[in-house]
Amino acid sequence: MSQPQSPNGNAKTTGNGAHPTPTAAGGTKRGTRTGGKRSSVKAPSSDTAASSHHGKRDYLPAERRDMILSLLTRQNVATVPELAALLNTTEITVRRDLGELAKAGLLRRIRGGAMSVGDDGEPGGSSTHSAIQRTASMQGSTARSNATASSPALSGQEAANGTAAATSGAAAHPLLEYGSGRPAIGVMLPEPSFFWPGVISHMRTIANELGLRLIVRESSYDEGSPDDEIMAGLTLDPDLCGLIVAPNSHPQSGQRAWDWIESSTIPTIVIERDQPPFGTCYTDSVRTNHPYGVRMAAVHFLNHGHTRIGAAFSETPTSGIIQKSWRELVDASNGRIICPFVCDGIQPYDSRGVDEIVDQIIESGVTAMLVHSDYLAIAIAQVLERRGKRVPDDVSLISIDGFATPSSRPLTVLRSSAQDLATVAVHTLIDRIQHPDAATRHVFVDPTLIDRGSVIDLA
């Protein structure tokens, strides 16, 4: 199989070291698998897995607010009862969360719920009335989906039996033949997320076209997420041929996941995660090329005459590599870029933290800002306006994410391609299954800079 490329040809591949030998090769039926986690670690029973990973749990305030914002990137309106059911909490708590998010300018309160910012009937948006009608309809389909969905955050994404249902019918001749049934790919991705639902949707479409099933299980961003147990549970499917996973980014929880991957015989692709620098797990990966994206943003600023540029980053699994890339780029610019400050670990609903960022913007005299994530960029723009400063007239801005801003305000963004990452991940896994002894491969997919006019020429 040829080297996987993204549809726009921007995937880059590097190789290093040998891959742990998987048990199966493409085109042949496999026998009983031995070794690795399948024999050495007891997987949770079906009942235990269902109660541990598919049931609702109590969410932290930050998680609840992230899930609310995530939902409003996929639908225009969310009702209080809908959110209370999704978040496993009371309507009073939901109203309190909505109030905090509205105060930060991240959503708009409406009677009985909230709507995404900027959704007031302008071109590209829709009216409140029509959005509420769509939400009512969506709630009916969501309720039906939740009866068989693997998790609330992935409702409708995956039936309990693990069968992908994006389109009816499988391909006549599956690309891979494993076991006695339809071969399956296991996927473990964390929720709540703005990004992963789109990736899963594209994976499901690709898998169905190739005659494969997609089994999706939700992990968590929390420290202590049982990633190793979730992956072991996925291997209970007798027709599983490989895994695509995003391990937890906390050191201890993540290490358990990496240890499981290293000892497993199941071909595994890691998506959007850096492997531990001193670990001994060498496995294929597919990642957004964030260093390249940061360079794109810097060049865009410079081409418009901006050299005094600040930066602010929320805490996410990818913020570390983005911030590291920015600092290295500034250091290598030989004075072309002056960065008076870098703020990190600020969440968009942290009103005091956002105020402090805006204080530094005004006091330092920067003319441009690089911000991750979208909602932090929106919150900064809101506070700037309250202080009499406007984007882009007074401060140009580029946001690294690109998933919340289309429905809110026109910000120039760096966006990872959900479709490209899904396509490359699936085909890299298939390539690994068919060529188990090939060198380890790391594929980088370039993000896209979408110019929406929030960077203007410096007068």
C-alpha positions, 0 to 999 in steps of 0.5 A: 500500500502506498504511503498515506497522504491527506486529500490535499497532499499536505501529509508529511511522513517520517519514520524511526525504528521498527514496529512491534510485530502485530499478529495479523496481516491483511488479506488472510483470516486470523487465528487465535491471538496470543501475547500482549494485553490480550493474555496478560491483562484482564479486560473488563466484562461487558457489564462492567464496561457498560457501567464504567464507560457508557454510563453518566458520571458527575462532571467538574464545573470546567468539564460541564462548561467545555461540554456546553461550548462543545455542543454549541459548536454542533447545534445553534441552541441548547435547552436547559433540560437537554443540558441537565440530562447530558451533564447529569446535573440539575437545571439550577446548576446548568443555569449557573453555568450558562450565566458564567459562560454568557458573562464571559461572552461565550454564548447568549442566554435565551429563554429556557436555554442558550444559543451560540454567539453571533447566531442572530440571523445574519448571513451564515447564521439562522434565526432564533426561532428556526434554531429552536425548532431544529433543536427540538427536532434534534432532541427527539433524535438524540433521545432515540440515539441515547438508548443505544449510544456508547456515551452521552457525549458521542450520542448517535456516533456509535451503537452499543453493538459497535456497528457504524451506521453512517450509511446503510450496507457494507462494502461488498468485499471488505478490504480486510478479512479477519475472524468470521464477521465484519472486520472492525476498527476500535477508536478511543477518543476523549470527550468533551471535545469540539474536534473529535466528533467530526473526526469520528464522523469521517472515520465512520464514513471511510470505514463503511466505504472499506467494508469495516465496522467502527467501534467508538469508546469515549475516554476522558481528559481527566487524570485517572481516565482508565484508557488501558481498560477501555482499549482492553475492552475494545479487544473483546470484539473477535473481529477487531483488527486495529486501534486508533487512540488518543491517550490521556495527556496526564503523565500517570494515566497516559503512561498506563495507556502507553504501557498497554499499547507497547505490550499489546499485539494489536496494531495501533495508531496514536492520533494527535498525541506526542509519544513520551520522550523517554518511553520505549513505545514506538508506534505509528502516529498521525498528528496536526503539524502545529509547528508548521501552522504556527509559522503560517500564522507568524508569516501572515502577521509579518506580511501585514506589518505586525512585529509586536505580537503577544500570545495566549494559550488555554490548557489543552492536550495540544497547547504545549506543542503550539506554545513550544513552537511559538517560543522557538519561532520567536527565538529564531526570528532574529528580532523580526518578532517581538513577543512581550508576553505569553499567557498560558493555562487560562480558560475562556470562562476565567473572567479574571484571567482573561482580564489580565490578558487584556491588561497585558495587551493594552499595557504592552502595546502589541498590535496582534495576538496569537490565541489558542483556543477559539473560545479564549480568542472570543473571550479576549475579543469581547473584553477588548471591546468593553475596554474600547479596543476592537478586533482587528482595528486596534488588535489583529488576532489569529485563533488556533482551532477554527471550530467555534468561530464561524458561528460567532465572530469572523476571526482568522483561524488555523484549523486542523482538518478533521477529514484529513486526519481521519483519512490518514489515520484509517489508511495508516492503520490499514497500511500497518496491518498489511505491512506489520514489519515496516518501519514506524511511521509518523504522519503530519497533516498541515493545518489550513489558515482561513483568512476571515479578515481579523488581521489587517495591515498595520497603519 
